[in-house]
Amino acid sequence: MLGIDWRKTAIALAAGFGGALVGVYAGVPAGSLLGSTFAVTVAALIGLRPTVPPFLRDFGFCVIAVSLGSGVTPNILSELARWPMSLAMLAVAMLSVIFICGWILQRLFGAEAPAALLATSPGALSYTLALADDRGADVRFVMVLQSLRLLLITLLLPPLIGYAEGGAGVAPQGDAPHIGYGAGAILLAATFVLGTLITRLRVPAPIVMAGLVLSGIAHGAGFVSGRLADPVTFVGFTVIGAVIGTRFAGISRAELKRLGMAGVASTSVAVSISVAFAWIVSLLLSLPFGQVWVSFAPGGVEGMSSMALALGYDPLYVAVHHVFRILLLILILPVLIRFAGKRII
């Protein structure tokens, strides 16, 4: 039915929701997202091959996308006036990550220039893998390092932010207003329809873009106010965590161990660079350090945006920066690969 392996789907959902519940009740920041990610990753690594069907994945993205738009307010234009400098700094940080980490992978781990550049691309995973296949780069190398980057950042960023800010920024959202289930269902359905339509236009993160626009307009115009109900948000975060974890299915332990050092090294350098730029921007613009770091961290737009929601940061600021990063990567990666040749630097 529908070409779905229900046994593997059941494994992913059981591990994901089990891990999410443990994460939430343990008081872990972004507990549903992180708990699900960790549990499904473990299931994948021990050979259970969990999978998340496309319709569930899209539902999770719809939930995250609609939640992102809840950060839009009538005075959003005055806030946008502060962000050009932040976006410019993000662009510089991105190029620094690509060239420095790519050089490390090539010089210390023997990667070819195209694979090294694509493996260190801070985002746009599906586009990066498609480009690797098109240019004849080592797709498995790119996929494993990109997945490790996403996993490590998703798991480690919240506790690191909590430590750096002394617990600040992790704001409980239990008293925040909620939109009704009916309005929420309409926004989710509209997001799915629009996201599906613009997918044909090769828009990056199409569902996230669609939900951000639709929900943002609805909130900015005053038609609705608040975020989705907690149970809906919990399910959406859990599904996204499961999607991240399933990317490790089919990778042998030996291969994971062989590439693990390269992934940890490049991710550590990338995170360090993002920390430095985030600290500078937070000082210049008087923004919370954690909020800027989540925005600059080389994670996925869905994961980082949902993390911002769970940690109590401005989701719109985070989403705008991550979508900007994806758009910039789509423009510059083919150019960088073309001119890199055999050596990055």
N, C-alpha and C positions, 0 to 999 in steps of 0.2 A: 504493500500500500504506500503510494507516494514515493516509493524507492527509499524508505526510511528503515534503518536497522533499529528496531524498537528495543532490542536487548542492550545495544550500546548506548542508545539514548537513555534508557532507564538507569544504566550505570552512571552516566554523566549527571543526570538529575538527582539520583540518590546521593552521590558523592557531593554534588554542588550544594544541595539544600541542607545536607547533614553538616557540611563544613560551614555553611553560612549561619546556621543556627548556633553552632559552637562559637563562631566568631562574634556573633551578636551578644550572646549571653556571657561570653568572657569579657565583654567590654572592649574588644579590639576596635581601634578606629577603622571606619569603613569595613566593619566586621563581615557583612554579607558578601561584599566583593572579594575581600582578601581570603575569607574562610572558604568560599567556593573555589577560588583560584587555586589555593593550596591543595584542597582535597582532590579536585579533578586532575591536577598535575600529578599527584601521587598515583592516582588510578591509571593515568596514562603511562607513567614510567614503569609500573609493575606489569604492564602488558594487557590491561583490560580494554584498551582502545575505546575510551568513551567518545561519543560524538554528540553534537548539538545540531538538530535539523535546522535548515535555513529559516523555516517559519518561526521557530522559537528564538533563534538568533536575532531575526528582524524585530520580533516583539520586544526583546531586551533593548535593542537599539532605539526603538520607538519610545520606550519608557524613559530612557536616559535623555533622549532628544527633547521630549516634551518638558522634562524637568529642567533642562538647560534654559529654556525660554522663560521660566518663572523668574529668572533674575532680571528680566527687562522691566524697567520702570519708565514713567513719563519723562523723567529727567535724564534719560540715558545718553542723550547727545552731549550733555555737559560732562558726563563721565568719559565718553569717547575722546574728548578733547585732550585727555591726559595720556592716551595710549600710543600715539605715534612714536614717541621716543622708546617706549617699551617694546613695540614691534620691531623697531630698527635694531635695538640691542639683541632681540631674539634672533634676527637674521644673522648678525655677527656671531652669536653663540653657536648657531647651527653650522655655519661654515667652519668654525673652529673645531667643533666636534667631528665633522666629516673628515677634515684634512689631518688632524692630529691622531684621531683613533684609526683612520685608514692607514696612516704611516706606520703606526704601531703594529697593526695586523700584517702589513706587508713585510716590514723589517724583522719583526720578532717571531711571527708565526707562519711566514712563507706564503701568505695569500697573494693572489694576483691582484693587480690594481682594480679592475672592475668589481671583483667580488669583495675586496676590502672596502671600497667606497660604498657599495650597496649594503654591505653588512653593518656599516656604521651609520647609515641613513637614519636620522632620529624621527622615524614615523613613516606613514604611508606603506604599511607592510605589504598589502596585496599588490600595489603598484610596483614596489621594489622587487618582489618576486617575479612579477610579469616581465619587468625590465631585465632582470638577471637571466631569465630564460631566453628572451629575445636577443640579448647580446652575447649569449654563450658563456655566461659566468657560472660559477659553481653554485647552483641553486640550493643544494642541501646546506652548504656552508653558510650562505646568506640566511636561510630559513632558521637554522639552529641558533645562530648568533642573534638574529632579530627576536626570536622567541625568548631566548634567555634574557635579553635586554628588557623585554616587556614584562617577563615574570619577575625579575629581580626588582625592577622599579615599582611594580604594583605591590609587591610584598613588603618592601623595605621603606618606601617613601613615607607612609603615615607615621611609623614610629620614629623615624629620623626627624621629621618635621616636629613631632611632639617633643622630642628631646631638645631640638634647636630652639623652640619657642617656649620651653618650659610648660608645655601643655596648652599654650594659647593657640587659638584658632580652631581647636577641635570643639566646635559648638554644637551642643545637642539641639536637635530640631523638632523635638516633640511638641512644642507649643506653637510652631509655625502654622499659619492658616493652610487649609487644604481646599482644593477645588472639588466639586462634587463628582461622584462616580460617572454620572451622565456626561458632564462636560469633559471629564477626563477621557472617557471612551471615544467621544467625538474627536478630540485632539489626537488621540492615538491612531484612530482609523484614518484621519486626514493625513497624518504624518506618513503612515505606511503607503497610502495611495500616491502622494506627491513624491516620496522617496523612491518608490518603484518607477515612476515616470522619469525622474531625472537621472536614474541609474543608466538609462540608455544614452544619456549625454556625457557619460563618464565623469560625472561630478564626484570629487573626492568625498568620502563619508556621506553619501547621498541622504540616508535616512536622518543622520544627525543634522545635516544642513537643513533638511525639510522641517524637522521638528523644531529646530532653533528658530527658523523664520516664522512658522505658523504659530507656535506657542508664544514667541516674542511679540508678534503682532497682537495676539489676543490679550496678553498681559499689558503691553504698552498702551493699548487702546482702552483698557479698563473693562473688557468683556469678562475676563476671569481674573482671579487674584489668588495666589497660593500655589502649592505644589501638589503633586498627585498623592493619593492616600498612601499611608505607610505600607500596607500589604502589597500594593501594586509596585511601589518603589523597591521593596524588599525582593520581590520576584525578579524585577528588571536587573537589579544589581547582581543577584545570584546567577542569572543566566549569562550575563556578561563575564563574570568570573569563570563560569564553566567554559565559555568560548575560548578564553585565554588559556585555560588549562589543557583543553583538547589539542592544542597545537603541538603538544609533546607526544602525541600518539604516533606509534610507528618508528620512533627513534630509539635505536639500541643503546643500552647503557654504555657500551664501549665507545660508541660514537659520541655520545653525550659527554663522556669523561674526556675524550680527546679534544673536543671543541670547548669544553667548559672553561678551561683556563683562558682561552682567547676571549670568550664571552665575558667572563668576569673582569678581565683586564680592560677591555674596551668600554664596558659599561661603567666601571669605576671611574675611568678618565672622563667619560661623557657626563656622568653625574657631577663630578668635581667641577667641570667647566660650567655646567648649568647652575651650580651653587654659587660660583663666583659672580656670574652675570646676574643671577637673581638677587644676590646681596646688594650689588651696585644699584640695580633698578629699584629695589625696595627702599634704599636710602634716598635716591634722587626723587622718587615720586611719593614717598611716604606711604607706601603700601605694605600690608603684612608680608613678611618674608615668606611664610609658608604658602601664601596665595601665589606669589610670583614664582616660587620654586616649582609648584605644581604646574604652573603655566609654561615654564621653561624646561621642565624635565622631559627627557626624550622617551616618553611613553606614548601609548595610543590615545587618540582624541576621546574615544568612548571611555576608556579606563580612567584617564586623568580627569575628565570632566565629571564622571560619576564620583570619583574620589573627592573632587572639590565640593560637590554637593554634600557628601557624607561628612566632610571635615568642616563644613560651615563657611566655606569661602565663596566669593562671588563667582558663580558658575559661568556667567556671561564673559567675564574677563578671561577666564581659563579657556572657554570654548573658542573665543575669537582668536586667541594666540595659537591654539593647536590647529585650528582650521587654516589660519594664515601660514603656519609652518608646512602643512600638507600641500597647499597650493604652491608655495615656494619650492618645495622639494620636487614636485611634478615638473616645474619649469627648469630647474637647474641640474637635476640628476643626469638627464641625457647629455647635457652639455659637458658636465664634469667628466663623465665616462669617455666621451669622444676625445677630449683633449688630454686625458690623464695618460693615455698610452700604456706603457708597461710600468711606469713609476708614478707615484702620487706626488711626491715632492723630490 
